[in-house]
């Protein structure tokens, strides 16, 4: 199953790619840096609740969708 940061990383990348978005596109929409989005996707940082909400909004999903195991 994985840890929550690992699940988040996988879900963000999968949803981002499904929408044909680059990390830069997602970062712009979420008002984050592309570097930070990359760190989230590589599990090099743990996203705060605020960041989780921003990413979800930018991807057009509910925040819970980003941490729901497959």
Jmol script that loads the backbone (N, CA, C; Angstrom):
load data "model"
ATOM      1  N   UNK A   1       0.826  -1.188   0.000  1.00  0.00           N
ATOM      2  CA  UNK A   1       0.000   0.000   0.000  1.00  0.00           C
ATOM      3  C   UNK A   1       0.873   1.254   0.000  1.00  0.00           C
ATOM      4  N   UNK A   2       1.795   1.389   0.906  1.00  0.00           N
ATOM      5  CA  UNK A   2       2.687   2.545   0.934  1.00  0.00           C
ATOM      6  C   UNK A   2       2.265   3.568   1.961  1.00  0.00           C
ATOM      7  N   UNK A   3       3.156   4.495   2.213  1.00  0.00           N
ATOM      8  CA  UNK A   3       2.873   5.587   3.147  1.00  0.00           C
ATOM      9  C   UNK A   3       2.010   6.637   2.448  1.00  0.00           C
ATOM     10  N   UNK A   4       1.412   7.520   3.215  1.00  0.00           N
ATOM     11  CA  UNK A   4       0.605   8.579   2.616  1.00  0.00           C
ATOM     12  C   UNK A   4       1.412   9.442   1.642  1.00  0.00           C
ATOM     13  N   UNK A   5       2.655   9.852   1.989  1.00  0.00           N
ATOM     14  CA  UNK A   5       3.428  10.619   1.001  1.00  0.00           C
ATOM     15  C   UNK A   5       3.685   9.833  -0.293  1.00  0.00           C
ATOM     16  N   UNK A   6       3.892   8.521  -0.189  1.00  0.00           N
ATOM     17  CA  UNK A   6       4.097   7.699  -1.390  1.00  0.00           C
ATOM     18  C   UNK A   6       2.818   7.611  -2.219  1.00  0.00           C
ATOM     19  N   UNK A   7       1.688   7.445  -1.542  1.00  0.00           N
ATOM     20  CA  UNK A   7       0.397   7.389  -2.246  1.00  0.00           C
ATOM     21  C   UNK A   7       0.133   8.723  -2.922  1.00  0.00           C
ATOM     22  N   UNK A   8       0.359   9.822  -2.198  1.00  0.00           N
ATOM     23  CA  UNK A   8       0.167  11.163  -2.759  1.00  0.00           C
ATOM     24  C   UNK A   8       1.036  11.362  -3.998  1.00  0.00           C
ATOM     25  N   UNK A   9       2.291  10.981  -3.910  1.00  0.00           N
ATOM     26  CA  UNK A   9       3.212  11.145  -5.031  1.00  0.00           C
ATOM     27  C   UNK A   9       2.705  10.419  -6.273  1.00  0.00           C
ATOM     28  N   UNK A  10       2.291   9.176  -6.080  1.00  0.00           N
ATOM     29  CA  UNK A  10       1.805   8.367  -7.199  1.00  0.00           C
ATOM     30  C   UNK A  10       0.532   8.946  -7.803  1.00  0.00           C
ATOM     31  N   UNK A  11      -0.394   9.353  -6.939  1.00  0.00           N
ATOM     32  CA  UNK A  11      -1.679   9.872  -7.413  1.00  0.00           C
ATOM     33  C   UNK A  11      -1.502  11.211  -8.138  1.00  0.00           C
ATOM     34  N   UNK A  12      -0.678  12.089  -7.583  1.00  0.00           N
ATOM     35  CA  UNK A  12      -0.459  13.383  -8.233  1.00  0.00           C
ATOM     36  C   UNK A  12       0.140  13.174  -9.616  1.00  0.00           C
ATOM     37  N   UNK A  13       1.170  12.346  -9.697  1.00  0.00           N
ATOM     38  CA  UNK A  13       1.802  12.109 -10.996  1.00  0.00           C
ATOM     39  C   UNK A  13       0.815  11.491 -11.991  1.00  0.00           C
ATOM     40  N   UNK A  14       0.064  10.493 -11.541  1.00  0.00           N
ATOM     41  CA  UNK A  14      -0.888   9.814 -12.431  1.00  0.00           C
ATOM     42  C   UNK A  14      -1.956  10.788 -12.933  1.00  0.00           C
ATOM     43  N   UNK A  15      -2.533  11.565 -12.031  1.00  0.00           N
ATOM     44  CA  UNK A  15      -3.566  12.517 -12.436  1.00  0.00           C
ATOM     45  C   UNK A  15      -2.990  13.613 -13.325  1.00  0.00           C
ATOM     46  N   UNK A  16      -1.812  14.095 -12.984  1.00  0.00           N
ATOM     47  CA  UNK A  16      -1.174  15.142 -13.787  1.00  0.00           C
ATOM     48  C   UNK A  16      -0.924  14.654 -15.206  1.00  0.00           C
ATOM     49  N   UNK A  17      -0.368  13.460 -15.324  1.00  0.00           N
ATOM     50  CA  UNK A  17      -0.078  12.912 -16.653  1.00  0.00           C
ATOM     51  C   UNK A  17      -1.356  12.611 -17.427  1.00  0.00           C
ATOM     52  N   UNK A  18      -2.402  12.161 -16.736  1.00  0.00           N
ATOM     53  CA  UNK A  18      -3.679  11.878 -17.401  1.00  0.00           C
ATOM     54  C   UNK A  18      -4.281  13.145 -17.995  1.00  0.00           C
ATOM     55  N   UNK A  19      -3.974  14.277 -17.393  1.00  0.00           N
ATOM     56  CA  UNK A  19      -4.463  15.557 -17.896  1.00  0.00           C
ATOM     57  C   UNK A  19      -3.455  16.236 -18.818  1.00  0.00           C
ATOM     58  N   UNK A  20      -2.410  15.502 -19.195  1.00  0.00           N
ATOM     59  CA  UNK A  20      -1.359  16.012 -20.085  1.00  0.00           C
ATOM     60  C   UNK A  20      -0.760  17.313 -19.574  1.00  0.00           C
ATOM     61  N   UNK A  21      -0.534  17.353 -18.265  1.00  0.00           N
ATOM     62  CA  UNK A  21       0.061  18.532 -17.645  1.00  0.00           C
ATOM     63  C   UNK A  21       1.519  18.240 -17.311  1.00  0.00           C
ATOM     64  N   UNK A  22       2.354  19.247 -17.446  1.00  0.00           N
ATOM     65  CA  UNK A  22       3.730  19.134 -16.978  1.00  0.00           C
ATOM     66  C   UNK A  22       3.749  19.511 -15.491  1.00  0.00           C
ATOM     67  N   UNK A  23       4.880  19.258 -14.852  1.00  0.00           N
ATOM     68  CA  UNK A  23       5.017  19.696 -13.468  1.00  0.00           C
ATOM     69  C   UNK A  23       4.893  21.214 -13.395  1.00  0.00           C
ATOM     70  N   UNK A  24       5.394  21.897 -14.398  1.00  0.00           N
ATOM     71  CA  UNK A  24       5.317  23.361 -14.438  1.00  0.00           C
ATOM     72  C   UNK A  24       3.863  23.824 -14.549  1.00  0.00           C
ATOM     73  N   UNK A  25       3.075  23.129 -15.394  1.00  0.00           N
ATOM     74  CA  UNK A  25       1.653  23.473 -15.524  1.00  0.00           C
ATOM     75  C   UNK A  25       0.944  23.323 -14.187  1.00  0.00           C
ATOM     76  N   UNK A  26       1.170  22.189 -13.543  1.00  0.00           N
ATOM     77  CA  UNK A  26       0.529  21.939 -12.253  1.00  0.00           C
ATOM     78  C   UNK A  26       0.983  22.962 -11.220  1.00  0.00           C
ATOM     79  N   UNK A  27       2.260  23.241 -11.198  1.00  0.00           N
ATOM     80  CA  UNK A  27       2.793  24.220 -10.245  1.00  0.00           C
ATOM     81  C   UNK A  27       2.138  25.586 -10.443  1.00  0.00           C
ATOM     82  N   UNK A  28       1.996  26.020 -11.677  1.00  0.00           N
ATOM     83  CA  UNK A  28       1.356  27.306 -11.958  1.00  0.00           C
ATOM     84  C   UNK A  28      -0.073  27.326 -11.450  1.00  0.00           C
ATOM     85  N   UNK A  29      -0.814  26.273 -11.727  1.00  0.00           N
ATOM     86  CA  UNK A  29      -2.221  26.209 -11.312  1.00  0.00           C
ATOM     87  C   UNK A  29      -2.365  26.127  -9.796  1.00  0.00           C
ATOM     88  N   UNK A  30      -1.414  25.474  -9.139  1.00  0.00           N
ATOM     89  CA  UNK A  30      -1.471  25.300  -7.679  1.00  0.00           C
ATOM     90  C   UNK A  30      -0.743  26.417  -6.937  1.00  0.00           C
ATOM     91  N   UNK A  31      -0.164  27.348  -7.675  1.00  0.00           N
ATOM     92  CA  UNK A  31       0.622  28.441  -7.092  1.00  0.00           C
ATOM     93  C   UNK A  31       1.757  27.901  -6.212  1.00  0.00           C
ATOM     94  N   UNK A  32       2.484  26.954  -6.787  1.00  0.00           N
ATOM     95  CA  UNK A  32       3.650  26.343  -6.148  1.00  0.00           C
ATOM     96  C   UNK A  32       4.807  26.420  -7.133  1.00  0.00           C
ATOM     97  N   UNK A  33       6.005  26.116  -6.680  1.00  0.00           N
ATOM     98  CA  UNK A  33       7.123  26.056  -7.615  1.00  0.00           C
ATOM     99  C   UNK A  33       7.146  24.668  -8.276  1.00  0.00           C
ATOM    100  N   UNK A  34       7.644  24.619  -9.487  1.00  0.00           N
ATOM    101  CA  UNK A  34       7.773  23.342 -10.191  1.00  0.00           C
ATOM    102  C   UNK A  34       8.732  22.427  -9.430  1.00  0.00           C
ATOM    103  N   UNK A  35       9.729  23.013  -8.826  1.00  0.00           N
ATOM    104  CA  UNK A  35      10.688  22.236  -8.030  1.00  0.00           C
ATOM    105  C   UNK A  35       9.975  21.536  -6.871  1.00  0.00           C
ATOM    106  N   UNK A  36       9.074  22.248  -6.205  1.00  0.00           N
ATOM    107  CA  UNK A  36       8.344  21.675  -5.078  1.00  0.00           C
ATOM    108  C   UNK A  36       7.427  20.546  -5.554  1.00  0.00           C
ATOM    109  N   UNK A  37       6.738  20.744  -6.665  1.00  0.00           N
ATOM    110  CA  UNK A  37       5.868  19.691  -7.212  1.00  0.00           C
ATOM    111  C   UNK A  37       6.709  18.458  -7.507  1.00  0.00           C
ATOM    112  N   UNK A  38       7.882  18.638  -8.083  1.00  0.00           N
ATOM    113  CA  UNK A  38       8.776  17.509  -8.351  1.00  0.00           C
ATOM    114  C   UNK A  38       9.183  16.795  -7.077  1.00  0.00           C
ATOM    115  N   UNK A  39       9.442  17.561  -6.031  1.00  0.00           N
ATOM    116  CA  UNK A  39       9.816  16.957  -4.749  1.00  0.00           C
ATOM    117  C   UNK A  39       8.662  16.150  -4.168  1.00  0.00           C
ATOM    118  N   UNK A  40       7.446  16.637  -4.317  1.00  0.00           N
ATOM    119  CA  UNK A  40       6.273  15.888  -3.849  1.00  0.00           C
ATOM    120  C   UNK A  40       6.165  14.584  -4.623  1.00  0.00           C
ATOM    121  N   UNK A  41       6.327  14.642  -5.941  1.00  0.00           N
ATOM    122  CA  UNK A  41       6.210  13.444  -6.777  1.00  0.00           C
ATOM    123  C   UNK A  41       7.335  12.437  -6.536  1.00  0.00           C
ATOM    124  N   UNK A  42       8.468  12.894  -6.051  1.00  0.00           N
ATOM    125  CA  UNK A  42       9.591  11.990  -5.764  1.00  0.00           C
ATOM    126  C   UNK A  42       9.681  11.636  -4.276  1.00  0.00           C
ATOM    127  N   UNK A  43       8.677  12.058  -3.498  1.00  0.00           N
ATOM    128  CA  UNK A  43       8.600  11.808  -2.053  1.00  0.00           C
ATOM    129  C   UNK A  43       9.849  12.355  -1.342  1.00  0.00           C
ATOM    130  N   UNK A  44      10.291  13.513  -1.787  1.00  0.00           N
ATOM    131  CA  UNK A  44      11.433  14.164  -1.152  1.00  0.00           C
ATOM    132  C   UNK A  44      10.979  15.209  -0.146  1.00  0.00           C
ATOM    133  N   UNK A  45       9.678  15.444  -0.095  1.00  0.00           N
ATOM    134  CA  UNK A  45       9.092  16.351   0.882  1.00  0.00           C
ATOM    135  C   UNK A  45       7.703  15.844   1.218  1.00  0.00           C
ATOM    136  N   UNK A  46       7.215  16.207   2.368  1.00  0.00           N
ATOM    137  CA  UNK A  46       5.874  15.833   2.793  1.00  0.00           C
ATOM    138  C   UNK A  46       4.997  17.068   2.651  1.00  0.00           C
ATOM    139  N   UNK A  47       3.964  16.956   1.834  1.00  0.00           N
ATOM    140  CA  UNK A  47       3.083  18.093   1.570  1.00  0.00           C
ATOM    141  C   UNK A  47       2.200  18.397   2.775  1.00  0.00           C
ATOM    142  N   UNK A  48       2.003  19.676   3.021  1.00  0.00           N
ATOM    143  CA  UNK A  48       1.088  20.110   4.077  1.00  0.00           C
ATOM    144  C   UNK A  48      -0.351  19.960   3.594  1.00  0.00           C
ATOM    145  N   UNK A  49      -1.287  20.128   4.512  1.00  0.00           N
ATOM    146  CA  UNK A  49      -2.708  20.082   4.159  1.00  0.00           C
ATOM    147  C   UNK A  49      -3.026  21.180   3.151  1.00  0.00           C
ATOM    148  N   UNK A  50      -2.434  22.346   3.326  1.00  0.00           N
ATOM    149  CA  UNK A  50      -2.643  23.453   2.391  1.00  0.00           C
ATOM    150  C   UNK A  50      -2.188  23.071   0.984  1.00  0.00           C
ATOM    151  N   UNK A  51      -1.022  22.451   0.879  1.00  0.00           N
ATOM    152  CA  UNK A  51      -0.496  22.042  -0.427  1.00  0.00           C
ATOM    153  C   UNK A  51      -1.379  20.940  -1.020  1.00  0.00           C
ATOM    154  N   UNK A  52      -1.818  20.018  -0.200  1.00  0.00           N
ATOM    155  CA  UNK A  52      -2.720  18.958  -0.666  1.00  0.00           C
ATOM    156  C   UNK A  52      -3.969  19.581  -1.285  1.00  0.00           C
ATOM    157  N   UNK A  53      -4.518  20.575  -0.615  1.00  0.00           N
ATOM    158  CA  UNK A  53      -5.709  21.255  -1.123  1.00  0.00           C
ATOM    159  C   UNK A  53      -5.417  21.989  -2.441  1.00  0.00           C
ATOM    160  N   UNK A  54      -4.285  22.665  -2.514  1.00  0.00           N
ATOM    161  CA  UNK A  54      -3.911  23.381  -3.744  1.00  0.00           C
ATOM    162  C   UNK A  54      -3.731  22.423  -4.915  1.00  0.00           C
ATOM    163  N   UNK A  55      -3.050  21.303  -4.667  1.00  0.00           N
ATOM    164  CA  UNK A  55      -2.834  20.319  -5.730  1.00  0.00           C
ATOM    165  C   UNK A  55      -4.162  19.725  -6.202  1.00  0.00           C
ATOM    166  N   UNK A  56      -5.026  19.406  -5.251  1.00  0.00           N
ATOM    167  CA  UNK A  56      -6.329  18.837  -5.604  1.00  0.00           C
ATOM    168  C   UNK A  56      -7.131  19.820  -6.457  1.00  0.00           C
ATOM    169  N   UNK A  57      -7.168  21.069  -6.038  1.00  0.00           N
ATOM    170  CA  UNK A  57      -7.904  22.086  -6.793  1.00  0.00           C
ATOM    171  C   UNK A  57      -7.335  22.215  -8.208  1.00  0.00           C
ATOM    172  N   UNK A  58      -6.019  22.244  -8.306  1.00  0.00           N
ATOM    173  CA  UNK A  58      -5.361  22.395  -9.613  1.00  0.00           C
ATOM    174  C   UNK A  58      -5.620  21.189 -10.520  1.00  0.00           C
ATOM    175  N   UNK A  59      -5.804  20.016  -9.904  1.00  0.00           N
ATOM    176  CA  UNK A  59      -6.058  18.797 -10.680  1.00  0.00           C
ATOM    177  C   UNK A  59      -7.555  18.532 -10.879  1.00  0.00           C
ATOM    178  N   UNK A  60      -8.403  19.324 -10.234  1.00  0.00           N
ATOM    179  CA  UNK A  60      -9.845  19.177 -10.388  1.00  0.00           C
ATOM    180  C   UNK A  60     -10.428  17.968  -9.669  1.00  0.00           C
ATOM    181  N   UNK A  61      -9.842  17.627  -8.526  1.00  0.00           N
ATOM    182  CA  UNK A  61     -10.339  16.492  -7.741  1.00  0.00           C
ATOM    183  C   UNK A  61     -10.499  16.909  -6.286  1.00  0.00           C
ATOM    184  N   UNK A  62     -11.177  16.077  -5.523  1.00  0.00           N
ATOM    185  CA  UNK A  62     -11.298  16.297  -4.082  1.00  0.00           C
ATOM    186  C   UNK A  62      -9.962  15.943  -3.427  1.00  0.00           C
ATOM    187  N   UNK A  63      -9.578  16.641  -2.368  1.00  0.00           N
ATOM    188  CA  UNK A  63      -8.311  16.332  -1.698  1.00  0.00           C
ATOM    189  C   UNK A  63      -8.177  14.863  -1.284  1.00  0.00           C
ATOM    190  N   UNK A  64      -9.261  14.265  -0.832  1.00  0.00           N
ATOM    191  CA  UNK A  64      -9.213  12.855  -0.405  1.00  0.00           C
ATOM    192  C   UNK A  64      -8.786  11.943  -1.545  1.00  0.00           C
ATOM    193  N   UNK A  65      -9.076  12.334  -2.769  1.00  0.00           N
ATOM    194  CA  UNK A  65      -8.700  11.517  -3.937  1.00  0.00           C
ATOM    195  C   UNK A  65      -7.178  11.368  -4.038  1.00  0.00           C
ATOM    196  N   UNK A  66      -6.443  12.349  -3.549  1.00  0.00           N
ATOM    197  CA  UNK A  66      -4.985  12.320  -3.667  1.00  0.00           C
ATOM    198  C   UNK A  66      -4.304  11.396  -2.661  1.00  0.00           C
ATOM    199  N   UNK A  67      -5.025  11.026  -1.624  1.00  0.00           N
ATOM    200  CA  UNK A  67      -4.408  10.141  -0.617  1.00  0.00           C
ATOM    201  C   UNK A  67      -5.145   8.821  -0.479  1.00  0.00           C
ATOM    202  N   UNK A  68      -6.083   8.560  -1.368  1.00  0.00           N
ATOM    203  CA  UNK A  68      -6.836   7.311  -1.364  1.00  0.00           C
ATOM    204  C   UNK A  68      -5.975   6.226  -2.015  1.00  0.00           C
ATOM    205  N   UNK A  69      -5.706   5.132  -1.276  1.00  0.00           N
ATOM    206  CA  UNK A  69      -4.915   4.041  -1.856  1.00  0.00           C
ATOM    207  C   UNK A  69      -5.630   3.423  -3.061  1.00  0.00           C
ATOM    208  N   UNK A  70      -4.874   2.861  -3.970  1.00  0.00           N
ATOM    209  CA  UNK A  70      -5.460   2.208  -5.156  1.00  0.00           C
ATOM    210  C   UNK A  70      -6.256   0.985  -4.755  1.00  0.00           C
TER     211      UNK A  70
END
end "model"
wireframe off; spacefill off
backbone 0.3
color backbone group
